[in-house]
Amino acid sequence: MDITTAIHGVSEPMRERIRTVLRQIEVEKEVRVLFACESGSRGWGFASEDSDYDVRFIYVHKPQWYLRVDSPRDVIEKPIDAELDVCGWELRKALGLLKRANPTLIDWLDSPVIYRQDDEVMARINALSKRFFSPERARWHYRAMAHKNFHHYLQGDQVRLKKYFYVLRPLLAVRWIEAGKGAPPMRFEQLLRRTVQEGPLLQDIAELLAAKQRTGEALYGPRRPVLHAFIEAELARAEVTLAPPAHKRDDALLDALLFDTVLGKNI
């Protein structure tokens, strides 16, 4: 392996470039980045060499930003280029999404590729994510994602093969949740290992993953009957009633975290 290649296929030069972008955002927007991670295929574990970098982050403003009659914009987005897609959510927005058990945010928290992290703040957010996780909301989110991607991308005789993973991953997440395992892991390999035992399906997924990683993002090919059969069967399954979260939700915990983070460590 080349010495510049780091964990999960993100080279050290690219990591430093991303850290530089985050530092520039902090200066330009007068914010503090609390957490930054990889959210796309490089976090999921099925990136190709030409996959882009989907950087997602959580940030906090100075205290006076929060003392306004009108709510300012709570998202920071950098223009997308050929390699980088960088987008962040302000802390109050992120905690509001956590309160509603937003699966996308919970997914970020499990990313294996971390570019920046305030350990104290993120330890509290991670603990709260387990408390606020909703199996019903997560199951609905992933099932709807699989249904949308399947009908949008995989209906022709020739399909873009990477799109199979944008259907398979949410379907395996549904299986994970229905088995009572909690929030599904971001890594596709972990999901696959714990949710699929069917030999032909595992073989077909392995072949598809090898082809994608070998040839790149733009690879097209004929529809794969084994994968199509699995997807259609999973989407057709009857609804499952899931148990509610084990812990009582307490908004005061979120309020305390916001207060402590905004006032405890001024920029």
Secondary structure by P-SEA (a helix, b strand, c coil): cccccccccccaaaaaaaaaaaaaaaaaacccccbbbbcccccccccccccccccccccccccccccccccccccccccccccbbbbbbcaaaaaaaaaaccaaaaaaaacccccccaaaaaaaaaaaaaaaccaaaaaaaaaaaaaaaaacccccccccccaaaaaaaaaaaaaaaaaccccccccaaaaaaaccccaaaaaaaaaaaaaaaaccccccccccaaaaaaaaaaaaccbbbbbcccbbbbaaaaaaaaaaaaccccc
